Amino acid sequence: MNESTLRDLLAQVSQGTLSSDQALERLRTLPFAGVGQVLADTHRVIRQGFAEAVYAEGKTPVQTADALSALVAAHGCALATRVSHETAILLAASLSSGTYDPVSRLFRVGRMDRSFQSAPVAVVSAGTSDLPVAEEAAQTLEFAGARVNRITDVGVAGLHRLLARLDDLRAASIVIAVAGMEGALPSVLGGLVAAPVIAVPTSVGYGASLNGLSALLCMLNSCASGLVVVNIDNGFGAAMAAVRMLQAVGGENDKK
């Protein structure tokens, strides 16, 4: 159930091709669906424009599979984050159409039935050690129907690498900047581009990085005006912030 199918359902009732009782029956599972110990929020896509994602860390493989199955039944697609290799094996057996990416730790079944007509979102990572978080953001965006331009290994220790991609950066609708260590990359990008910059601190770095806390504090204290910062290692959260921005400015097409 999404906004497009809900409109179609109401149109059928209005035209008399579907009775109100038949429409009610189709809507009975709209708010949530219970499977095992899981209550899947099947109404979220209508409220927020993005279906509930399953946070797999801390869940058993069975709980994760139940949640994904309920969401696939409701929407035809589903996304799980922080999926371990062991859980991915069970998911692949129960949801054969799904795919697992061990870098981002995302398990995806299909993708949302829409596309954004805006310029690509640039997902920029300072180092290859930041790729797991960057890929979580990039693949979540692709699941949501956004185009992505990946720009990797352009940290400020070699600023010429970043400047060589300046045209791509300035052409982006939104920039997601992923960095650990001292977290300087988003501040540099914030001074170079006009697009919104979403900063993602990662837990990459030696002892004084404090598992990403140093990068987080540096990003929050950036002198680049208007920088938006999400939580440590939260590539999914950065992608969702970008999706909300894209939805707010329009340019979205539901596929028919």
Salt bridges, closest charged atoms under 4 A:
GLU3 OE2 - ARG7 NH2 2.58
GLU25 OE1 - ARG28 NE 2.73
ASP41 OD2 - ARG44 NE 3.01
ASP41 OD2 - ARG47 NH2 2.81
GLU52 OE2 - ARG44 NH2 3.91
GLU57 OE1 - ARG82 NH1 3.35
GLU57 OE2 - ARG105 NH1 3.83
GLU135 OE2 - ARG150 NE 2.62
GLU136 OE2 - ARG82 NE 3.99
GLU142 OE2 - ARG150 NH1 2.88
ASP153 OD1 - ARG161 NH1 3.71
ASP168 OD2 - ARG165 NH2 2.96
GLU252 OE2 - ARG114 NH1 3.28
